[in-house]
Amino acid sequence: MDFSLSDELVELKERTERFVREQILPYESDNRQTAHGPADELRRELVALGRRAGLLSPHVGPEWGGLGLDHRAKEVVFEAAGYSPLGPVALNCFAPDEANMHLLEKVADERQKEEWLRPLAAGEIRSCFMMTEPAPGAGADPSMLQTTARRAGNSTDFVIDGTKWLITGAAGAAFAIIMAKNDSDALGPAGATMFLAPMDAPGIHIERVLDTLDR
């Protein structure tokens, strides 16, 4: 199997490397960086540079504002972006937003894509993924989820009860994907449902932001 890069991918690789080296590396000493990543003002500045360079959201389909690259081209861009910790921020392909964009593109309906995926792919908003819970709740095992979701009467709305913690990017996120046990799931206790919720929904409250040992 030939793993050599085509001329087109070599050009893309070099263009991404040059962009990160010349335009993003100088920001590594910017005092708008915090223990939890760049402040939103800095993030938006970096995203604007990525957009101007034509490198924004390489993993998202063009119909939603991304470049629609295939797996091999994405690998080239992601590797080049990683030359600086701020490279994935500038290209809008950093966690948790990158995975959330994949998820929304795959399973969200058209209304949800318009409301959440399009602005997320444009770098206009951020998101978070709420899975982890305090012990004895879920870490990486959804079967241990303590957060519950039940239908509100006969409506299509759900009431979600639970506590999440160590949720990357929760502060400042526009919406969350919340993992919860759904009382109407046919799988019962083994099942889990992902709910899309705006972070300003009633009942969502960030109690504190925890620093890790390396901060």
For each residue, the residues with C-beta under 8 A, 3 or more apart:
1:
2:
3:
4:
5: 9 10 13 76
6: 9 10
7: 10 11
8: 11 12
9: 5 6 12 13 72 73 76
10: 5 6 7 13 14
11: 7 8 14 15
12: 8 9 15 16 73 76 77
13: 5 9 10 16 17 76 77 79 80
14: 10 11 17 18
15: 11 12 18 19 53 55
16: 12 13 19 20 55 76 77 80 81 91
17: 13 14 20 21 80 83
18: 14 15 21 22
19: 15 16 22 23 24 49 50 53 55 90
20: 16 17 23 24 25 80 81 83 84 87 90
21: 17 18 24 25 83
22: 18 19 25
23: 19 20 26 49 53 90
24: 19 20 21 27 28 46 49 84 86 87 90
25: 20 21 22 28 83 84 86
26: 23 29 30
27: 24 30 38 42 45 46 86
28: 24 25 33 84 85 86
29: 26
30: 26 27 33 38 42
31:
32: 38 39 41 42
33: 28 30 37 38 39 42
34: 37 38 39
35: 211 215
36: 171 209 215
37: 33 34 43 89 169
38: 27 30 32 33 34 42 43 46 86 89
39: 32 33 34 42 43
40: 43 44 126 172
41: 32 44 45
42: 27 30 32 33 38 39 45 46
43: 37 38 39 40 46 47 89 123 126
44: 40 41 47 48 123
45: 27 41 42 48 49
46: 24 27 38 42 43 49 50 86 89 90
47: 43 44 50 51 56 89 90 92 123
48: 44 45 51 52 123
49: 19 23 24 45 46 52 53 90
50: 19 46 47 53 55 56 90 91 92 123
51: 47 48 54 56 122 123
52: 48 49
53: 15 19 23 49 50 56
54: 51 67
55: 15 16 19 50 58 67 77 90 91
56: 47 50 51 53 65 66 67 91 92 121 122 123
57: 60 65 66 67 91 92 93 101 121 122 123
58: 55 66 67 69 73 74 77 78 91 93
59: 66 67 69 74 93 98 101 102
60: 57 64 65 66 67 68 101 105 117 121
61: 64 66 68 105
62: 65 66 67 68
63:
64: 60 61 105 113 117 118 121
65: 56 57 60 62 118 121 122
66: 56 57 58 59 60 61 62 101 121
67: 54 55 56 57 58 59 60 62
68: 60 61 62
69: 58 59 73 74 77
70: 73 74
71: 74 75
72: 9 75 76
73: 9 12 58 69 70 76 77
74: 58 59 69 70 71 77 78
75: 71 72 78 79
76: 5 9 12 13 16 72 73 79 80
77: 12 13 16 55 58 69 73 74 80 81 91 93
78: 58 74 75 81 82 88 93
79: 13 75 76 82
80: 13 16 17 20 76 77 83 87
81: 16 20 77 78 84 87 88 90 91 93
82: 78 79 87 88
83: 17 20 21 25 80 87
84: 20 24 25 28 81 87
85: 28 88 89
86: 24 25 27 28 38 46 89 90
87: 20 24 80 81 82 83 84 90 91
88: 78 81 82 85 91 92 93 94 98
89: 37 38 43 46 47 85 86 92 94
90: 19 20 23 24 46 47 49 50 55 81 86 87
91: 16 50 55 56 57 58 77 81 87 88 94
92: 47 50 56 57 88 89 97 98 121 123
93: 57 58 59 77 78 81 88 97 98
94: 88 89 91 97 98
95: 98 99 168 169
96: 99 100 127 128 129 168 169
97: 92 93 94 100 101 120 126 127 169
98: 59 88 92 93 94 95 101 102
99: 95 96 102 103 129
100: 96 97 103 104 120 127 128 129 177
101: 57 59 60 66 97 98 104 105 117 120 121
102: 59 98 99 105 106
103: 99 100 106 107 108 177 194
104: 100 101 107 108 112 113 116 117 120
105: 60 61 64 101 102 108 113 117
106: 102 103
107: 103 104
108: 103 104 105 112 113 116 117 196
109: 112 113
110: 113 114
111: 114 115
112: 104 108 109 115 116 117 196
113: 64 104 105 108 109 110 116 117 118
114: 110 111 117 118
115: 111 112 118 119
116: 104 108 112 113 119 120 125 127 174 175 196
117: 60 64 101 104 105 108 112 113 114 120 121
118: 64 65 113 114 115 121 122
119: 115 116 122 124 125 174
120: 97 100 101 104 116 117 123 124 125 126 127 174
121: 56 57 60 64 65 66 92 101 117 118
122: 51 56 57 65 118 119
123: 43 44 47 48 50 51 56 57 92 120
124: 119 120
125: 116 119 120 173 174 175
126: 40 43 97 120 169 172 173 174
127: 96 97 100 116 120 169 173 174 175 176 177
128: 96 100 167 168 169 170 173 175 176 177 199
129: 96 99 100 167 168 176 177 179
130: 147 164 167 170 176 177 178 179
131: 138 140 142 164 179
132: 137 138 139 164 165 166 167
133: 137 138 139 144 145 146 147 162 163 164 165
134: 137 163 165
135:
136: 144 146
137: 132 133 134 144 145 146 147 162 163
138: 131 132 133 141 142 143 144 145 146 147 179
139: 132 133 144
140: 131
141: 138 144
142: 131 138 145 179 192
143: 138 189 190 192
144: 133 136 137 138 139 141
145: 133 137 138 142 162 179 180 181 192
146: 133 136 137 138 162 163 181
147: 130 133 137 138 160 161 162 163 164 178 179 180 181
148: 160 161 162 180 181 183
149: 158 159 160 161 180 181 182 183 193 195
150: 158 159 161 182 183 184
151: 154 155 156 157 158 159 183 184
152: 155 157 158 159
153:
154: 151
155: 151 152
156: 151
157: 151 152
158: 149 150 151 152 182 195
159: 149 150 151 152
160: 147 148 149 178 180 195 197 203
161: 147 148 149 150
162: 133 137 145 146 147 148 180
163: 133 134 137 146 147
164: 130 131 132 133 147 167 170 178
165: 132 133 134 210
166: 132 210
167: 128 129 130 132 164 170 176
168: 95 96 128 129
169: 37 95 96 97 126 127 128 172 173
170: 128 130 164 167 173 176 199 206
171: 36 206 209
172: 40 126 169
173: 125 126 127 128 169 170 176 199
174: 116 119 120 125 126 127 198 199
175: 116 125 127 128 196 197 198 199
176: 127 128 129 130 167 170 173 196 197 198 199 204
177: 100 103 127 128 129 130 194 195 196
178: 130 147 160 164 194 195 196 197
179: 129 130 131 138 142 145 147 192 193 194
180: 145 147 148 149 160 162 192 193 195
181: 145 146 147 148 149 185 189 191 192 193
182: 149 150 158 185 191 192 193
183: 148 149 150 151
184: 150 151
185: 181 182 188 191 192 193
186: 191
187: 190 191
188: 185 191
189: 143 181
190: 143 187
191: 181 182 185 186 187 188
192: 142 143 145 179 180 181 182 185
193: 149 179 180 181 182 185
194: 103 177 178 179
195: 149 158 160 177 178 180
196: 108 112 116 175 176 177 178
197: 160 175 176 178 201 204
198: 174 175 176 201
199: 128 170 173 174 175 176 204
200: 204
201: 197 198 204
202:
203: 160
204: 176 197 199 200 201
205:
206: 170 171 209
207:
208:
209: 36 171 206
210: 165 166
211: 35 215
212: 215
213:
214:
215: 35 36 211 212
